[in-house]
Amino acid sequence: MKETTARTKPQKGSACRALRCWRFGPCIATVLFAPQVYADNKALGQYLASECTSCHQLSGASAGIPAIVGWPRDQFVAVVKSYRAKERDNEVMRTIASRLTDEEIAALAAYFEGEGK
């Protein structure tokens, strides 16, 4: 004779529910706290800056391309976001800015502002 075992649904508050919270908890924490972390993350800005510095010189020299070293954060953020919104006329900058998140723009602003000091 074959034995059958009854499957029961996990009760509220069970280990299964705790596992679900454990699995999704880091995602929720990232969404809530990531903007604060990345806003001042100069290391992320430095990492992302390699694409910027292929045209904009870290020395501050501007041979036809404006220097961005030492710009105040709020000005940097406003200018890059205006390229992203297609409010400024430069296709290269529009393309680059369109790929950046607000957090990445803030990190770049923090990095370039600090490089001018």
Residue pairs with C-beta under 8 A, 6 or more apart in sequence:
10 16
10 17
34 103
35 102
35 103
35 106
38 44
38 103
38 104
38 106
38 107
39 103
39 106
39 107
39 110
40 106
40 107
40 110
41 107
41 110
42 107
42 110
42 111
42 114
44 104
44 107
44 111
45 107
45 108
45 109
45 110
45 111
45 112
46 111
48 100
48 104
48 107
48 108
48 111
49 108
49 111
49 112
51 96
52 68
52 96
52 108
52 112
55 65
55 92
56 65
56 66
56 67
56 68
56 69
57 63
57 65
57 67
57 69
58 69
58 115
59 69
60 67
60 69
60 70
60 116
61 67
68 76
68 112
69 112
69 115
69 116
70 112
70 113
70 115
70 116
70 117
71 79
71 109
71 112
71 113
71 116
72 113
73 106
73 109
73 110
73 113
74 109
76 105
76 108
76 109
76 112
76 113
77 105
77 106
77 109
79 88
80 93
80 97
80 100
80 105
80 108
80 109
81 97
81 102
81 105
82 88
83 90
83 93
83 94
83 96
83 97
83 98
84 94
84 97
84 98
84 100
84 105
86 94
88 94
97 105
100 108
